[in-house]
Amino acid sequence: MTVVDPGYAREIFGGLAAYGIAVRHFFLKVPPARLRERITGQVIHPGDPQRDAEVRRWRLAQVDRCAAAEDTLPSDTVILDGKLPVAALADEVLEVLRQEGQFSL
């Protein structure tokens, strides 16, 4: 999950850093139309259609704000191309973490 509110990002990342916890922020850049398709196709609460519809409406209402947030993300955020296959995205994340010495196989 990407934190797109700059104030929340500072609070969360700063708080973790104060305790010596390293956090790497990744942003999956997906075209808004594609994101809406994904949200519309997901079922979050299969046993509760009303709640599922409420959650979907809320998520859809956030798309434009989140898509526009790229310009406000912390400067060290890694921007990932949401058009890439999942395996390629995973490899990219692992490579960033390997380069920073946070992950090894």
N, CA, C and O of each residue as an XYZ file, in Angstrom:
420
protein
N       0.851     -1.169      0.000
C       0.000      0.000      0.000
C       0.899      1.234      0.000
O       1.840      1.333      0.787
N       0.603      2.138     -0.864
C       1.364      3.377     -0.952
C       0.694      4.451     -0.120
O      -0.529      4.586     -0.130
N       1.481      5.195      0.581
C       0.981      6.332      1.358
C       1.093      7.553      0.455
O       2.198      7.986      0.125
N      -0.055      8.113      0.054
C      -0.027      9.216     -0.908
C      -0.224     10.588     -0.269
O      -0.050     11.605     -0.940
N      -0.577     10.636      0.995
C      -0.720     11.915      1.682
C       0.646     12.292      2.254
O       1.172     11.569      3.100
N       1.239     13.420      1.808
C       2.586     13.772      2.256
C       2.710     13.885      3.781
O       3.732     13.496      4.347
N       1.700     14.402      4.433
C       1.736     14.515      5.896
C       1.772     13.153      6.564
O       2.534     12.935      7.507
N       0.946     12.237      6.074
C       0.945     10.874      6.629
C       2.284     10.200      6.370
O       2.827      9.518      7.239
N       2.816     10.400      5.154
C       4.100      9.779      4.813
C       5.193     10.255      5.764
O       5.969      9.449      6.277
N       5.252     11.571      5.999
C       6.273     12.100      6.924
C       6.088     11.514      8.321
O       7.056     11.114      8.968
N       4.848     11.466      8.776
C       4.572     10.950     10.122
C       4.958      9.479     10.242
O       5.630      9.083     11.195
N       4.534      8.681      9.283
C       4.791      7.234      9.340
C       6.274      6.930      9.147
O       6.884      6.250      9.972
N       6.854      7.434      8.054
C       8.247      7.116      7.759
C       9.192      7.744      8.773
O      10.188      7.136      9.166
N       8.874      8.967      9.195
C       9.693      9.626     10.211
C       9.633      8.910     11.538
O      10.649      8.761     12.217
N       8.439      8.462     11.915
C       8.285      7.724     13.172
C       9.042      6.414     13.163
O       9.687      6.055     14.148
N       8.967      5.707     12.065
C       9.703      4.446     11.957
C      11.208      4.693     11.958
O      11.961      3.972     12.612
N      11.639      5.705     11.229
C      13.071      6.036     11.179
C      13.597      6.403     12.565
O      14.738      6.093     12.906
N      12.753      7.067     13.361
C      13.168      7.453     14.716
C      13.483      6.228     15.571
O      14.251      6.316     16.529
N      12.895      5.099     15.227
C      13.153      3.845     15.946
C      14.156      2.964     15.212
O      14.352      1.803     15.572
N      14.791      3.519     14.181
C      15.808      2.777     13.454
C      15.256      1.745     12.491
O      15.970      0.829     12.081
N      13.996      1.885     12.130
C      13.364      0.929     11.222
C      13.417      1.497      9.800
O      12.846      2.548      9.510
N      14.106      0.786      8.940
C      14.225      1.216      7.546
C      12.956      0.856      6.788
O      12.438     -0.254      6.906
N      12.469      1.801      6.016
C      11.276      1.580      5.194
C      11.597      2.015      3.772
O      12.186      3.074      3.553
N      11.214      1.206      2.830
C      11.400      1.549      1.416
C      10.020      1.766      0.835
O       9.157      0.895      0.944
N       9.800      2.908      0.224
C       8.490      3.259     -0.315
C       8.458      2.998     -1.816
O       9.284      3.518     -2.565
N       7.494      2.187     -2.245
C       7.296      1.875     -3.654
C       5.931      2.399     -4.076
O       4.971      2.330     -3.309
N       5.846      2.916     -5.280
C       4.595      3.427     -5.833
C       4.348      2.727     -7.154
O       5.150      2.836     -8.081
N       3.249      2.015     -7.241
C       2.893      1.310     -8.464
C       2.069      2.258     -9.329
O       0.907      2.537     -9.035
N       2.687      2.746    -10.398
C       2.030      3.702    -11.286
C       1.171      2.936    -12.296
O       1.677      2.258    -13.190
N      -0.141      3.070    -12.117
C      -1.107      2.387    -12.967
C      -2.005      3.456    -13.584
O      -2.468      4.350    -12.875
N      -2.259      3.384    -14.884
C      -3.171      4.356    -15.476
C      -4.526      4.320    -14.748
O      -5.034      3.240    -14.447
N      -5.105      5.480    -14.467
C      -6.363      5.529    -13.718
C      -7.469      4.631    -14.292
O      -8.201      3.993    -13.535
N      -7.593      4.580    -15.606
C      -8.644      3.735    -16.200
C      -8.421      2.263    -15.858
O      -9.365      1.538    -15.545
N      -7.169      1.836    -15.920
C      -6.840      0.438    -15.586
C      -7.085      0.165    -14.107
O      -7.574     -0.906    -13.746
N      -6.753      1.117    -13.259
C      -6.986      0.956    -11.825
C      -8.478      0.823    -11.539
O      -8.890      0.000    -10.722
N      -9.281      1.634    -12.214
C     -10.738      1.528    -12.035
C     -11.246      0.158    -12.460
O     -12.114     -0.416    -11.803
N     -10.708     -0.368    -13.558
C     -11.093     -1.717    -14.013
C     -10.775     -2.757    -12.945
O     -11.597     -3.622    -12.640
N      -9.585     -2.663    -12.387
C      -9.176     -3.627    -11.361
C     -10.078     -3.550    -10.136
O     -10.514     -4.573     -9.609
N     -10.352     -2.328     -9.690
C     -11.198     -2.143     -8.505
C     -12.597     -2.676     -8.774
O     -13.174     -3.365     -7.932
N     -13.143     -2.360     -9.940
C     -14.495     -2.794    -10.285
C     -14.584     -4.322    -10.327
O     -15.616     -4.898     -9.983
N     -13.510     -4.964    -10.745
C     -13.511     -6.423    -10.864
C     -13.236     -7.178     -9.575
O     -13.367     -8.402     -9.544
N     -12.861     -6.482     -8.515
C     -12.527     -7.163     -7.260
C     -13.746     -7.295     -6.352
O     -14.642     -6.450     -6.349
N     -13.748     -8.368     -5.593
C     -14.744     -8.568     -4.546
C     -13.987     -8.607     -3.224
O     -13.160     -9.491     -2.995
N     -14.273     -7.652     -2.368
C     -13.580     -7.549     -1.090
C     -14.372     -8.244      0.021
O     -13.794     -8.896      0.890
N     -15.680     -8.103     -0.017
C     -16.567     -8.709      0.997
C     -17.574     -9.618      0.294
O     -18.707     -9.204      0.050
N     -17.179    -10.849     -0.037
C     -18.059    -11.728     -0.822
C     -19.392    -12.050     -0.141
O     -20.390    -12.277     -0.825
N     -19.423    -12.072      1.165
C     -20.653    -12.412      1.872
C     -21.537    -11.216      2.179
O     -22.598    -11.369      2.784
N     -21.113    -10.036      1.773
C     -21.848     -8.811      2.106
C     -21.820     -7.862      0.903
O     -20.978     -6.967      0.831
N     -22.746     -8.066     -0.040
C     -22.744     -7.248     -1.257
C     -22.881     -5.746     -0.989
O     -22.298     -4.941     -1.715
N     -23.630     -5.359      0.025
C     -23.793     -3.943      0.333
C     -22.465     -3.343      0.790
O     -22.067     -2.277      0.319
N     -21.788     -4.022      1.699
C     -20.481     -3.535      2.176
C     -19.475     -3.527      1.034
O     -18.667     -2.605      0.917
N     -19.525     -4.554      0.192
C     -18.623     -4.633     -0.947
C     -18.823     -3.422     -1.867
O     -17.848     -2.837     -2.338
N     -20.061     -3.051     -2.121
C     -20.360     -1.899     -2.973
C     -19.879     -0.600     -2.332
O     -19.367      0.279     -3.024
N     -20.041     -0.472     -1.014
C     -19.569      0.725     -0.307
C     -18.050      0.874     -0.427
O     -17.539      1.955     -0.719
N     -17.352     -0.220     -0.199
C     -15.885     -0.204     -0.284
C     -15.452      0.123     -1.711
O     -14.532      0.915     -1.916
N     -16.104     -0.476     -2.682
C     -15.760     -0.218     -4.088
C     -15.972      1.261     -4.434
O     -15.128      1.875     -5.087
N     -17.097      1.828     -3.998
C     -17.360      3.251     -4.263
C     -16.270      4.133     -3.653
O     -15.788      5.067     -4.294
N     -15.884      3.829     -2.404
C     -14.840      4.613     -1.745
C     -13.524      4.499     -2.500
O     -12.855      5.501     -2.750
N     -13.160      3.280     -2.858
C     -11.895      3.067     -3.572
C     -11.892      3.787     -4.912
O     -10.897      4.410     -5.280
N     -12.998      3.706     -5.646
C     -13.082      4.395     -6.931
C     -12.977      5.910     -6.761
O     -12.410      6.591     -7.615
N     -13.512      6.431     -5.680
C     -13.451      7.873     -5.417
C     -12.030      8.341     -5.122
O     -11.754      9.538     -5.211
N     -11.127      7.434     -4.776
C      -9.743      7.787     -4.434
C      -8.789      7.745     -5.627
O      -7.661      8.228     -5.531
N      -9.225      7.178     -6.740
C      -8.320      6.916     -7.862
C      -7.612      8.176     -8.354
O      -6.386      8.186     -8.462
N      -8.357      9.233     -8.653
C      -7.720     10.427     -9.211
C      -6.736     11.056     -8.229
O      -5.652     11.486     -8.622
N      -7.109     11.109     -6.961
C      -6.222     11.673     -5.930
C      -4.931     10.868     -5.844
O      -3.840     11.432     -5.763
N      -5.063      9.559     -5.861
C      -3.875      8.707     -5.742
C      -3.001      8.768     -6.995
O      -1.774      8.781     -6.903
N      -3.631      8.806     -8.150
C      -2.864      8.892     -9.396
C      -2.095     10.210     -9.463
O      -0.972     10.251     -9.964
N      -2.694     11.275     -8.965
C      -2.046     12.589     -8.989
C      -0.964     12.725     -7.931
O      -0.187     13.679     -7.969
N      -0.897     11.808     -7.002
C       0.027     11.911     -5.867
C       1.484     11.667     -6.238
O       2.376     11.945     -5.436
N       1.735     11.167     -7.408
C       3.117     10.843     -7.781
C       4.055     12.035     -7.585
O       5.202     11.864     -7.174
N       3.572     13.226     -7.874
C       4.412     14.424     -7.755
C       4.687     14.827     -6.308
O       5.575     15.643     -6.058
N       3.946     14.274     -5.359
C       4.109     14.667     -3.950
C       4.784     13.585     -3.110
O       4.957     13.752     -1.903
N       5.161     12.488     -3.741
C       5.767     11.383     -2.994
C       7.174     11.763     -2.528
O       7.831     12.601     -3.146
N       7.636     11.144     -1.434
C       9.015     11.398     -0.997
C       9.989     11.144     -2.154
O       9.764     10.266     -2.987
N      11.052     11.913     -2.190
C      11.984     11.863     -3.322
C      12.649     10.502     -3.505
O      13.092     10.179     -4.608
N      12.727      9.707     -2.456
C      13.375      8.396     -2.589
C      12.383      7.276     -2.903
O      12.749      6.101     -2.871
N      11.138      7.628     -3.206
C      10.139      6.625     -3.577
C      10.540      5.975     -4.897
O      10.951      6.659     -5.834
N      10.419      4.664     -4.965
C      10.693      3.939     -6.199
C       9.371      3.845     -6.971
O       8.389      3.294     -6.473
N       9.360      4.387     -8.185
C       8.169      4.360     -9.031
C       8.242      3.108     -9.899
O       9.189      2.922    -10.664
N       7.231      2.254     -9.770
C       7.169      1.023    -10.544
C       6.142      1.176    -11.661
O       5.098      1.799    -11.469
N       6.435      0.616    -12.810
C       5.546      0.684    -13.966
C       4.466     -0.388    -13.840
O       4.742     -1.577    -13.999
N       3.236      0.038    -13.552
C       2.131     -0.890    -13.354
C       1.698     -1.644    -14.593
O       0.832     -2.516    -14.519
N       2.297     -1.316    -15.746
C       1.981     -2.047    -16.973
C       2.812     -3.324    -17.096
O       2.521     -4.190    -17.921
N       3.860     -3.430    -16.258
C       4.731     -4.613    -16.304
C       4.038     -5.820    -15.681
O       3.164     -5.663    -14.828
N       4.423     -7.022    -16.102
C       3.879     -8.234    -15.474
C       4.288     -8.301    -13.995
O       5.306     -7.737    -13.595
N       3.496     -8.982    -13.215
C       3.733     -9.091    -11.772
C       5.138     -9.609    -11.480
O       5.819     -9.080    -10.601
N       5.579    -10.632    -12.200
C       6.909    -11.207    -11.951
C       8.012    -10.165    -12.175
O       8.979    -10.115    -11.415
N       7.869     -9.341    -13.207
C       8.871     -8.305    -13.478
C       8.873     -7.257    -12.373
O       9.933     -6.774    -11.978
N       7.689     -6.902    -11.871
C       7.603     -5.950    -10.767
C       8.264     -6.510     -9.513
O       9.007     -5.809     -8.826
N       7.991     -7.769     -9.224
C       8.596     -8.404     -8.051
C      10.116     -8.424     -8.181
O      10.827     -8.154     -7.213
N      10.608     -8.740     -9.367
C      12.060     -8.745     -9.592
C      12.650     -7.355     -9.371
O      13.732     -7.219     -8.800
N      11.941     -6.328     -9.822
C      12.429     -4.960     -9.660
C      12.509     -4.570     -8.188
O      13.488     -3.966     -7.749
N      11.476     -4.919     -7.432
C      11.472     -4.620     -5.994
C      12.616     -5.361     -5.307
O      13.349     -4.771     -4.513
N      12.769     -6.628     -5.603
C      13.846     -7.410     -4.993
C      15.216     -6.845     -5.342
O      16.112     -6.819     -4.498
N      15.380     -6.396     -6.574
C      16.670     -5.832     -6.984
C      16.982     -4.553     -6.209
O      18.120     -4.350     -5.784
N      15.991     -3.695     -6.025
C      16.198     -2.474     -5.235
C      16.610     -2.847     -3.814
O      17.550     -2.272     -3.265
N      15.912     -3.798     -3.227
C      16.222     -4.203     -1.852
C      17.592     -4.876     -1.763
O      18.318     -4.676     -0.789
N      17.947     -5.669     -2.767
C      19.276     -6.297     -2.785
C      20.368     -5.237     -2.846
O      21.357     -5.313     -2.118
N      20.186     -4.253     -3.713
C      21.187     -3.194     -3.866
C      21.379     -2.418     -2.569
O      22.466     -1.912     -2.293
N      20.333     -2.332     -1.792
C      20.419     -1.608     -0.510
C      20.806     -2.514      0.639
O      20.874     -2.079      1.788
N      21.063     -3.791      0.325
C      21.478     -4.727      1.357
C      20.368     -5.129      2.311
O      20.642     -5.593      3.418
N      19.114     -4.958      1.896
C      17.984     -5.299      2.767
C      17.419     -6.680      2.462
O      16.537     -7.160      3.174
N      17.918     -7.323      1.410
C      17.364     -8.617      1.025
C      18.441     -9.422      0.326
O      19.225     -8.892     -0.461
N      18.466    -10.702      0.625
C      19.368    -11.592     -0.108
C      18.748    -12.975     -0.149
O      17.996    -13.368      0.744
N      19.071    -13.692     -1.184
C      18.591    -15.078     -1.338
C      19.706    -16.040     -1.061
O      19.510    -17.252     -1.136
